[in-house]
Amino acid sequence: MDRLAGNRRMCVLLCFVMLLASFQWASSAIEDGPLENGDFEAIPPGGYPSVGTGEGAATIPGWEINGTIEVVRSGQRQGGMILIVPQGEHAVRLGNEAGVSQDVAVEKGSAYAVTFSAARTCAQLESLDVSVAAASSQTVDLQTLYSVEGWDTYAWAFLAGSSAGHDGDDGETAKLAFRNPGMEEDPTCGPIIDNIAIKKLFVPDRAEDNAVINGDFEEGPWMFKNATLGVLLPTNLDEETSSLPGWIVESNRAVRYVDSDHYTVPQGKRAIELLSGKEGIISQMVETKPNKQYTLVFTMGSAGDSCQSPLAVMAFAGDQAENFHFAPLGNATSMAANVSFTAKAERTRVAFYSVYYNTRGDDHSSLCGPVVDDIKVLGISMAASRPGGLSLAIMGMMMVVVSIMAMGI
């Protein structure tokens, strides 16, 4: 008995130690939200080199510097142009082939989305490289302005792995970097970055009767509470490292991730606004059974951002395609739509894009479009789908009832 009791105590102690270790590991990974000095508002001791600018700044709290960078201030002028600061009083402009980086604690094998605001300085082509070491990177084109504010918020995702950074006592550390890849003719040009945050991503469980993953778009990148412009999701063809789990953006232009605090969302807290016509496509490969009939069901509507009519969505399901014009009843802000199809393989592509290139009516420049939400792929029972199947069954039941009644008489 004493030996058995001792074993039990040892088991309890071991479980307690493992529980503490799990808590320590969980606390070592970075929390969702802004990075350390992700808004560049923290000022180093002694301030920056000059009153109006931090040109050639040697240090920025929380960040490593590579090359010539400049801390710009809200309202700062360059010639006849006012430099854009997306949020607060400060932002960072990256000179030719210059960049900033920060080590972030991550969990190996987990996916993360980085949210950041960016603006271009000059009219010429500018872009921004976002990367985690040499493992993953993306070049974000800043030439297209999606809003009249002069800046946009983007999201980019990466998968934390052994090649993403270095291992330490507190888990894995990934070096997140932002770099200006260009050699501009005008050295005063270069992208401006601000408001940087990170969020660990989770792939939602798929419902038993629905083949679509994350069809309500509730899982996605970090969104700031004051993010009135939503978050742009640029081209991404890798569903394993998508900032919108389950989905890819297979087009030249971005789509917009919106929230119910600033937009009209058909269901829940999040939705996708389709932009730029055929140049803004989201898609997902869903699991299907060959020769089985399915229905793609979704909700479309207005984002409530003064987008000019007409609003229409092109929906694809396997070899079927159909466009739907937004024609709500009464004061409704959304409507349901569906496409029926027969699966030809074990995986079927569903996709959506805006039929038109829409802009907002209040400024005639900001890109907008219809929102889609609550997307499902549901199987159709063979009995219900077979022509006349239901009516034949009912007739058969009636004949049985009549026969029984006749025998009773």
Rosetta blueprint (number, residue, H / E / L):
1 M L
2 D H
3 R H
4 L H
5 A H
6 G H
7 N H
8 R H
9 R H
10 M H
11 C H
12 V H
13 L H
14 L H
15 C H
16 F H
17 V H
18 M H
19 L H
20 L H
21 A H
22 S H
23 F H
24 Q H
25 W H
26 A H
27 S H
28 S H
29 A L
30 I L
31 E L
32 D L
33 G E
34 P E
35 L L
36 E L
37 N L
38 G L
39 D L
40 F L
41 E L
42 A L
43 I L
44 P L
45 P L
46 G L
47 G L
48 Y L
49 P L
50 S L
51 V L
52 G L
53 T L
54 G L
55 E L
56 G L
57 A L
58 A L
59 T L
60 I E
61 P L
62 G L
63 W E
64 E E
65 I E
66 N E
67 G L
68 T L
69 I E
70 E E
71 V E
72 V E
73 R E
74 S L
75 G L
76 Q L
77 R E
78 Q E
79 G L
80 G L
81 M E
82 I E
83 L L
84 I L
85 V L
86 P L
87 Q L
88 G L
89 E L
90 H E
91 A E
92 V E
93 R E
94 L E
95 G L
96 N L
97 E L
98 A L
99 G E
100 V E
101 S E
102 Q E
103 D E
104 V E
105 A E
106 V E
107 E L
108 K L
109 G L
110 S L
111 A E
112 Y E
113 A E
114 V E
115 T E
116 F E
117 S E
118 A E
119 A E
120 R L
121 T L
122 C L
123 A L
124 Q L
125 L L
126 E L
127 S E
128 L E
129 D E
130 V E
131 S E
132 V E
133 A L
134 A L
135 A L
136 S E
137 S E
138 Q E
139 T E
140 V E
141 D E
142 L L
143 Q L
144 T L
145 L L
146 Y L
147 S L
148 V L
149 E L
150 G L
151 W L
152 D E
153 T E
154 Y E
155 A E
156 W E
157 A E
158 F E
159 L E
160 A L
161 G L
162 S L
163 S L
164 A L
165 G E
166 H E
167 D E
168 G E
169 D L
170 D L
171 G E
172 E E
173 T E
174 A E
175 K E
176 L E
177 A E
178 F E
179 R E
180 N L
181 P L
182 G L
183 M L
184 E L
185 E L
186 D L
187 P L
188 T L
189 C L
190 G L
191 P L
192 I E
193 I E
194 D E
195 N E
196 I E
197 A E
198 I E
199 K E
200 K E
201 L E
202 F L
203 V L
204 P L
205 D L
206 R L
207 A L
208 E L
209 D L
210 N L
211 A L
212 V L
213 I L
214 N L
215 G L
216 D L
217 F L
218 E L
219 E L
220 G L
221 P L
222 W L
223 M L
224 F L
225 K L
226 N L
227 A L
228 T L
229 L L
230 G L
231 V E
232 L E
233 L E
234 P L
235 T L
236 N E
237 L L
238 D L
239 E H
240 E H
241 T H
242 S L
243 S L
244 L L
245 P L
246 G L
247 W L
248 I E
249 V E
250 E L
251 S L
252 N L
253 R L
254 A L
255 V E
256 R E
257 Y E
258 V E
259 D E
260 S L
261 D L
262 H L
263 Y L
264 T L
265 V L
266 P L
267 Q L
268 G L
269 K L
270 R E
271 A E
272 I E
273 E E
274 L L
275 L L
276 S L
277 G H
278 K H
279 E H
280 G L
281 I L
282 I E
283 S E
284 Q E
285 M E
286 V E
287 E E
288 T L
289 K L
290 P L
291 N L
292 K L
293 Q E
294 Y E
295 T E
296 L E
297 V E
298 F E
299 T E
300 M E
301 G E
302 S L
303 A L
304 G L
305 D L
306 S L
307 C E
308 Q L
309 S L
310 P L
311 L L
312 A E
313 V E
314 M E
315 A E
316 F E
317 A E
318 G L
319 D L
320 Q E
321 A E
322 E E
323 N E
324 F E
325 H E
326 F L
327 A L
328 P L
329 L L
330 G L
331 N L
332 A L
333 T L
334 S E
335 M E
336 A E
337 A E
338 N E
339 V E
340 S E
341 F E
342 T E
343 A L
344 K L
345 A L
346 E L
347 R E
348 T E
349 R E
350 V E
351 A E
352 F E
353 Y E
354 S E
355 V L
356 Y L
357 Y L
358 N E
359 T E
360 R E
361 G L
362 D L
363 D L
364 H L
365 S L
366 S L
367 L E
368 C E
369 G L
370 P L
371 V E
372 V E
373 D E
374 D E
375 I E
376 K E
377 V E
378 L E
379 G E
380 I L
381 S L
382 M H
383 A H
384 A H
385 S H
386 R L
387 P L
388 G L
389 G H
390 L H
391 S H
392 L H
393 A H
394 I H
395 M H
396 G H
397 M H
398 M H
399 M H
400 V H
401 V H
402 V H
403 S H
404 I H
405 M H
406 A H
407 M H
408 G H
409 I L
